[in-house]
Amino acid sequence: MADEKPQLTNDEKRMALTEHLGELRTRLMRSITYIIVGAILAYQIFPYIYGFLYKPLNVGIERWNKEHGKIVNAGIAVIKHADHDPVAKIEYDQLVDAHNKLIENPPSRHSSGITFRDFFAPFMTHFSMSLIFGLILAIPWVAWEMFQFVVPALTKEERKPFRLLIPTSAVLLTMGVTLGYNTMFYAMHWFLSYMDEYPQPAILQQDPNTYVLFFMKLIAVFGIVFQLPIVLMSLSFLGLVTSKGIIKGWRWGIILSAVGAVCVPSNDYITMTLISSSILFLYFISFFFVRYVEHIKKRPKKPAEQK
């Protein structure tokens, strides 16, 4: 007969729970420390971060100013040829008046750029973006802390999914964020093209907080979408999804692609098309990920892993 597992008393259970809560608190405090350190680092390199984020909008604005910039305040100054030698006083006065008018109303191109509506907005933008990027920079270490908290409760066989899921998730997240960033260039060009429909000269004075919020939403959508294979792999580990089910349920892939396109914050046809096609591609490529998971689950367990 197999040896029965010893039953824990209430005191032992209480002590085990207290130890787990203590460890969880320690790892949460470490995670918060990582985020604070990341925020401080992001605060120091803020100009580089914002320059990187602002580039898609800046490229769109420069293109707009170059293609649609029109001369404003372009008055015509008519100066007659001097009829006297030396020049008469009235002729000299006309030249001075024309020069003064040109100085007071110089011809210029209307341009677009960013603007702050409150005196504290520059600092708040700096501070909030530092927190956001501090969290982003700390994600690998926070994930590691959570992984270390969960691992002791898993068997050797159960740990294999985490070793596969975490690096795969990081690669897919990087791919999604990269695609989302490059999509911003086309989205900005598409949005700015609608300025042609308004009386000219039309000037864009963009609030940086609104732009950054829009940017982060778009990047988040792409990042989440590219986690679809991870979700299906996780469900496969739980026995809720099979590779055959993915092929049979291809209609669900189409529905997911349509829903994803509708949820895009920009609603421009380029971004919607990219999101929709990405979801379809990831849905069907997940077939191979799930097949790999099924292959792992079918492997015969070693005696040491069966205990």
C-alpha positions as CSV (number, residue, x, y, z in Angstrom):
1,M,0.0,0.0,0.0
2,A,1.1,3.5,-0.8
3,D,2.0,5.6,2.2
4,E,-0.7,8.1,3.1
5,K,0.2,11.8,3.2
6,P,0.4,13.1,6.7
7,Q,-2.5,15.3,7.7
8,L,-1.6,18.8,8.9
9,T,-3.1,20.1,12.1
10,N,-4.9,23.4,12.3
11,D,-1.8,25.1,13.9
12,E,0.4,23.7,11.1
13,K,-2.0,24.9,8.4
14,R,-2.1,28.3,10.1
15,M,1.7,28.5,10.2
16,A,2.0,27.4,6.6
17,L,-0.5,30.1,5.6
18,T,1.3,32.7,7.6
19,E,4.6,31.8,6.0
20,H,3.1,32.0,2.5
21,L,1.5,35.4,3.2
22,G,4.8,36.6,4.6
23,E,6.6,35.5,1.5
24,L,4.0,37.1,-0.7
25,R,4.3,40.4,1.2
26,T,8.1,40.3,0.7
27,R,7.9,39.7,-3.0
28,L,5.2,42.4,-3.4
29,M,7.5,44.9,-1.6
30,R,10.3,43.9,-3.9
31,S,8.1,44.4,-6.9
32,I,7.1,47.8,-5.7
33,T,10.8,48.6,-5.2
34,Y,11.6,47.5,-8.8
35,I,8.8,49.8,-10.1
36,I,10.1,52.8,-8.1
37,V,13.7,52.2,-9.3
38,G,12.4,51.9,-12.9
39,A,10.4,55.2,-12.5
40,I,13.4,57.0,-11.2
41,L,15.5,55.8,-14.1
42,A,12.7,56.7,-16.6
43,Y,12.5,60.1,-15.0
44,Q,16.2,60.8,-15.7
45,I,16.0,59.7,-19.3
46,F,12.6,61.3,-20.0
47,P,13.7,63.5,-22.9
48,Y,14.8,60.3,-24.8
49,I,11.6,58.4,-23.9
50,Y,9.3,61.3,-25.0
51,G,11.3,61.9,-28.2
52,F,10.9,58.2,-29.0
53,L,7.1,58.4,-28.4
54,Y,6.7,61.8,-30.1
55,K,8.4,60.7,-33.3
56,P,5.3,59.3,-35.1
57,L,3.4,62.6,-34.4
58,N,6.4,64.7,-35.3
59,V,6.8,63.0,-38.6
60,G,3.2,63.5,-39.4
61,I,3.3,67.2,-38.4
62,E,6.4,67.8,-40.5
63,R,4.9,66.1,-43.5
64,W,1.7,68.2,-43.0
65,N,3.6,71.5,-42.7
66,K,5.7,70.7,-45.8
67,E,2.8,69.6,-48.0
68,H,0.1,72.0,-46.8
69,G,1.9,74.9,-45.3
70,K,0.6,78.2,-46.8
71,I,2.0,81.7,-46.5
72,V,-0.1,83.8,-44.2
73,N,0.1,87.6,-43.6
74,A,1.6,87.8,-47.1
75,G,0.7,91.4,-47.8
76,I,2.0,93.0,-51.0
77,A,4.4,95.9,-50.5
78,V,4.6,98.2,-53.6
79,I,7.6,100.5,-53.6
80,K,7.9,102.9,-56.6
81,H,11.3,103.5,-58.3
82,A,12.9,106.6,-57.0
83,D,12.4,109.5,-59.5
84,H,15.0,111.8,-57.9
85,D,18.7,111.6,-57.3
86,P,19.4,112.0,-54.5
87,V,16.2,110.3,-53.2
88,A,13.5,112.7,-52.1
89,K,12.3,112.7,-48.5
90,I,8.8,111.4,-49.5
91,E,10.4,108.5,-51.4
92,Y,12.6,107.7,-48.4
93,D,9.5,107.8,-46.1
94,Q,7.6,105.3,-48.3
95,L,10.6,102.9,-48.1
96,V,10.7,103.2,-44.3
97,D,6.9,102.6,-44.1
98,A,7.1,99.5,-46.3
99,H,10.0,98.2,-44.2
100,N,8.2,98.7,-40.9
101,K,5.0,96.9,-42.2
102,L,7.2,94.0,-43.2
103,I,8.8,93.8,-39.8
104,E,5.4,94.1,-38.0
105,N,3.7,91.5,-40.2
106,P,6.3,89.1,-41.5
107,P,5.1,86.4,-43.9
108,S,5.2,83.0,-42.2
109,R,3.9,79.5,-42.6
110,H,1.3,78.2,-40.2
111,S,2.6,75.3,-38.3
112,S,1.5,72.7,-35.8
113,G,3.0,71.4,-32.6
114,I,2.3,70.5,-29.0
115,T,0.8,72.8,-26.4
116,F,0.3,72.8,-22.6
117,R,-3.0,74.2,-21.3
118,D,-1.9,74.4,-17.6
119,F,1.3,75.6,-16.0
120,F,1.7,72.2,-14.1
121,A,1.0,70.1,-17.2
122,P,4.7,69.7,-18.2
123,F,5.7,68.3,-14.8
124,M,2.6,66.0,-14.6
125,T,3.4,64.6,-18.1
126,H,6.9,64.0,-17.0
127,F,5.9,62.4,-13.8
128,S,3.1,60.2,-15.1
129,M,5.1,58.9,-18.0
130,S,8.0,58.1,-15.7
131,L,5.6,55.9,-13.6
132,I,4.3,54.2,-16.7
133,F,7.7,53.4,-18.0
134,G,8.9,52.5,-14.6
135,L,6.3,49.8,-14.5
136,I,7.2,48.6,-18.0
137,L,10.9,48.4,-17.1
138,A,10.1,46.5,-13.9
139,I,7.8,43.9,-15.6
140,P,10.6,41.2,-16.1
141,W,11.6,41.4,-12.4
142,V,8.0,41.5,-11.2
143,A,7.2,38.5,-13.3
144,W,10.3,36.7,-11.9
145,E,9.2,37.4,-8.3
146,M,5.7,36.0,-9.0
147,F,7.2,33.0,-10.7
148,Q,9.4,32.3,-7.7
149,F,6.4,32.5,-5.4
150,V,4.4,30.0,-7.4
151,V,7.1,27.5,-8.4
152,P,7.6,25.8,-5.0
153,A,4.0,24.6,-5.1
154,L,4.5,22.9,-8.5
155,T,5.9,19.6,-9.5
156,K,8.8,19.3,-12.0
157,E,6.4,18.4,-14.8
158,E,4.1,21.3,-13.9
159,R,7.0,23.8,-14.1
160,K,7.6,23.1,-17.8
161,P,4.7,25.2,-19.0
162,F,6.1,28.3,-17.2
163,R,9.5,27.8,-18.8
164,L,7.8,27.7,-22.2
165,L,5.2,30.4,-21.6
166,I,7.3,33.2,-20.1
167,P,10.0,33.6,-22.9
168,T,7.3,33.0,-25.6
169,S,5.2,35.7,-24.0
170,A,8.1,38.1,-23.9
171,V,8.9,37.6,-27.6
172,L,5.3,38.0,-28.7
173,L,4.9,41.1,-26.6
174,T,8.0,42.6,-28.2
175,M,6.6,41.8,-31.7
176,G,3.2,43.3,-30.8
177,V,4.7,46.5,-29.4
178,T,7.0,46.9,-32.4
179,L,4.2,46.5,-34.8
180,G,2.0,49.0,-32.8
181,Y,4.7,51.6,-32.8
182,N,5.3,51.4,-36.5
183,T,1.5,51.6,-37.1
184,M,1.5,54.9,-35.3
185,F,3.3,56.6,-38.2
186,Y,0.5,55.5,-40.6
187,A,-2.2,56.4,-38.1
188,M,-0.9,59.9,-37.6
189,H,-0.7,60.5,-41.3
190,W,-4.3,59.3,-41.7
191,F,-5.6,61.5,-39.0
192,L,-3.8,64.6,-40.1
193,S,-5.0,64.2,-43.6
194,Y,-8.5,65.2,-42.4
195,M,-7.2,68.7,-41.6
196,D,-7.7,69.4,-45.4
197,E,-11.5,69.3,-44.9
198,Y,-11.5,72.4,-42.6
199,P,-11.0,76.1,-43.5
200,Q,-7.3,76.9,-43.9
201,P,-5.0,77.7,-42.4
202,A,-5.8,74.8,-39.9
203,I,-3.4,74.5,-37.0
204,L,-2.9,71.6,-34.7
205,Q,-1.9,72.3,-31.1
206,Q,-1.6,68.9,-29.6
207,D,-2.0,68.2,-25.8
208,P,0.9,65.8,-25.1
209,N,-1.1,64.0,-22.3
210,T,-3.8,63.1,-24.8
211,Y,-1.3,62.0,-27.4
212,V,0.6,59.8,-24.9
213,L,-2.7,58.2,-23.6
214,F,-3.7,57.4,-27.1
215,F,-0.3,56.0,-27.9
216,M,-0.2,53.8,-24.9
217,K,-3.8,52.5,-25.6
218,L,-2.8,51.5,-29.1
219,I,0.4,49.9,-28.0
220,A,-1.5,48.0,-25.3
221,V,-4.0,46.7,-27.8
222,F,-1.2,45.3,-30.0
223,G,0.6,43.8,-27.0
224,I,-2.6,42.1,-25.7
225,V,-3.5,40.8,-29.1
226,F,-0.1,39.2,-29.5
227,Q,-0.7,37.2,-26.3
228,L,-3.4,35.2,-28.0
229,P,-1.1,32.1,-28.5
230,I,-0.2,32.3,-24.8
231,V,-3.8,32.3,-23.8
232,L,-4.6,29.3,-26.0
233,M,-1.5,27.5,-24.8
234,S,-2.5,28.0,-21.2
235,L,-6.0,26.7,-21.9
236,S,-4.4,23.7,-23.6
237,F,-2.3,23.0,-20.4
238,L,-5.6,23.0,-18.5
239,G,-7.2,20.7,-21.1
240,L,-9.8,23.2,-22.3
241,V,-8.4,23.7,-25.8
242,T,-7.1,21.2,-28.4
243,S,-5.4,21.7,-31.7
244,K,-8.3,20.0,-33.5
245,G,-10.7,22.3,-31.7
246,I,-8.7,25.4,-33.0
247,I,-9.1,24.2,-36.6
248,K,-12.8,23.2,-36.2
249,G,-13.5,26.5,-34.5
250,W,-12.0,28.7,-37.2
251,R,-15.1,30.8,-37.2
252,W,-14.2,32.0,-33.7
253,G,-10.9,33.3,-35.1
254,I,-12.9,35.4,-37.6
255,I,-15.1,36.7,-34.8
256,L,-12.1,37.5,-32.6
257,S,-10.5,39.4,-35.5
258,A,-13.7,41.5,-36.1
259,V,-14.0,42.3,-32.4
260,G,-10.4,43.2,-32.1
261,A,-10.7,45.6,-35.1
262,V,-13.7,47.3,-33.5
263,C,-11.8,47.8,-30.2
264,V,-8.9,49.6,-31.8
265,P,-8.8,53.1,-30.2
266,S,-7.7,54.9,-33.4
267,N,-10.5,53.4,-35.6
268,D,-8.5,54.1,-38.8
269,Y,-8.6,51.5,-41.5
270,I,-4.9,50.8,-41.5
271,T,-4.7,50.0,-37.8
272,M,-8.0,48.1,-37.9
273,T,-6.8,46.0,-40.8
274,L,-3.5,45.2,-39.1
275,I,-5.2,44.2,-35.8
276,S,-7.7,42.0,-37.6
277,S,-5.1,40.3,-39.8
278,S,-2.8,39.8,-36.8
279,I,-5.5,38.1,-34.8
280,L,-6.3,35.8,-37.6
281,F,-2.6,34.9,-38.1
282,L,-2.0,34.4,-34.4
283,Y,-5.2,32.3,-34.0
284,F,-4.1,29.8,-36.7
285,I,-0.4,29.9,-35.8
286,S,-1.5,28.9,-32.2
287,F,-2.4,25.5,-33.7
288,F,1.3,24.7,-33.7
289,F,1.8,26.0,-30.2
290,V,-1.0,23.9,-28.9
291,R,0.2,20.9,-30.7
292,Y,3.6,21.3,-29.0
293,V,1.8,21.5,-25.6
294,E,-0.1,18.3,-26.4
295,H,3.2,16.7,-27.3
296,I,4.7,17.6,-23.9
297,K,1.6,16.3,-22.0
298,K,1.8,13.0,-23.8
299,R,5.4,12.3,-22.9
300,P,5.8,9.5,-20.4
301,K,6.5,10.8,-16.9
302,K,9.7,9.7,-15.2
303,P,9.4,7.9,-11.9
304,A,10.9,10.9,-10.1
305,E,8.2,13.2,-11.6
306,Q,5.3,10.9,-10.8
307,K,5.9,11.2,-7.1
